[in-house]
Amino acid sequence: MEGFDTLISLVGGVVFRFGIPAIVTTLVVWLLRRLDKRWQKEAKEQGLVQVRAQNPGCWNINNCTEEKRSNCKAYKNPDVPCWHNFRDQDGRLRESCLGCEVFHKAPVPVIS
């Protein structure tokens, strides 16, 4: 019986230590996503959607060869600023984009 009480105490401690914070974190993430969706919907309804800057044609500014252009995501998708094409899965820009002349000279998007 003493071993069973110890096991129950151990399992309860693990659940209390790891389970409750995981549940709270999941709940907070869900609420924040829901709030973000609501804010995006309100922004669209009020016409506050951000207008993206046009792609300045980085392949022209950087004098890329035809071979390099044929493999370039930015060249294949000219409707989007080039640095948006090179974001990683987490949404972060590459270091090369942050220091790029095209990125620094691009016009600031206007909120309409």
C-alpha positions as CSV (number, residue, x, y, z in Angstrom):
1,M,0.0,0.0,0.0
2,E,2.9,2.3,0.8
3,G,4.3,1.7,-2.7
4,F,1.0,2.6,-4.3
5,D,0.8,5.9,-2.4
6,T,4.4,6.7,-3.5
7,L,3.5,6.0,-7.1
8,I,0.4,8.2,-6.9
9,S,2.4,11.0,-5.3
10,L,5.1,10.7,-8.0
11,V,2.5,10.7,-10.9
12,G,0.6,13.6,-9.3
13,G,3.8,15.6,-8.9
14,V,4.8,15.0,-12.5
15,V,1.3,16.0,-13.7
16,F,1.3,19.1,-11.4
17,R,4.9,20.1,-12.5
18,F,4.5,19.5,-16.2
19,G,0.9,19.0,-17.1
20,I,-0.6,22.1,-15.6
21,P,1.9,24.5,-17.2
22,A,1.5,22.8,-20.6
23,I,-2.3,23.2,-20.3
24,V,-2.0,26.8,-19.3
25,T,0.5,27.6,-22.1
26,T,-1.8,25.9,-24.7
27,L,-4.8,27.9,-23.4
28,V,-2.8,31.2,-23.6
29,V,-1.6,30.4,-27.2
30,W,-5.2,29.5,-28.3
31,L,-6.5,32.8,-26.8
32,L,-3.8,34.9,-28.4
33,R,-4.4,33.3,-31.8
34,R,-8.1,34.0,-31.4
35,L,-7.4,37.6,-30.5
36,D,-5.1,38.0,-33.4
37,K,-7.7,36.7,-35.8
38,R,-10.3,39.1,-34.4
39,W,-7.9,42.0,-34.7
40,Q,-7.1,41.1,-38.3
41,K,-10.8,40.9,-39.1
42,E,-11.4,44.3,-37.5
43,A,-8.5,45.8,-39.5
44,K,-9.9,44.5,-42.8
45,E,-13.3,45.8,-41.9
46,Q,-11.9,49.3,-41.1
47,G,-9.7,49.3,-44.2
48,L,-6.5,49.3,-42.2
49,V,-4.9,46.5,-44.2
50,Q,-1.3,47.1,-44.9
51,V,-0.3,47.7,-48.5
52,R,2.9,45.9,-49.4
53,A,5.8,47.6,-51.0
54,Q,6.4,46.6,-54.6
55,N,9.3,44.4,-55.5
56,P,12.1,46.8,-56.6
57,G,13.6,44.1,-58.8
58,C,16.6,43.1,-56.7
59,W,17.8,40.9,-59.6
60,N,18.4,44.1,-61.6
61,I,20.0,46.0,-58.8
62,N,22.3,43.1,-57.9
63,N,23.0,42.4,-61.6
64,C,22.1,38.7,-61.3
65,T,22.8,36.5,-64.3
66,E,20.1,34.7,-66.2
67,E,21.1,31.4,-64.6
68,K,20.8,32.8,-61.1
69,R,17.5,34.4,-62.0
70,S,16.0,31.1,-63.2
71,N,16.6,29.6,-59.7
72,C,15.6,32.7,-57.7
73,K,12.3,32.8,-55.7
74,A,12.1,36.6,-55.9
75,Y,12.4,36.6,-59.7
76,K,9.7,34.0,-60.0
77,N,7.4,35.9,-57.7
78,P,7.8,39.6,-58.6
79,D,4.5,40.7,-57.0
80,V,6.0,40.4,-53.5
81,P,9.1,42.2,-52.2
82,C,12.1,40.0,-52.6
83,W,12.9,39.7,-48.9
84,H,9.5,38.2,-48.3
85,N,10.4,35.3,-50.6
86,F,13.4,34.4,-48.5
87,R,11.8,34.2,-45.1
88,D,12.3,31.0,-43.2
89,Q,9.5,28.9,-41.8
90,D,9.5,31.0,-38.6
91,G,9.1,34.2,-40.5
92,R,12.6,35.5,-39.9
93,L,14.6,37.1,-42.6
94,R,18.0,35.8,-43.7
95,E,21.1,37.8,-42.6
96,S,21.9,38.6,-46.2
97,C,18.5,40.3,-46.6
98,L,19.0,42.4,-43.5
99,G,22.2,43.9,-44.9
100,C,21.0,44.2,-48.5
101,E,20.9,47.5,-50.3
102,V,17.5,46.6,-51.8
103,F,16.0,46.0,-48.4
104,H,17.3,49.3,-47.0
105,K,16.2,51.4,-49.9
106,A,12.7,49.9,-50.3
107,P,9.8,52.3,-49.7
108,V,8.1,52.0,-46.3
109,P,4.6,50.3,-46.7
110,V,1.7,52.7,-46.3
111,I,-1.3,52.0,-44.2
112,S,-4.4,53.0,-46.1
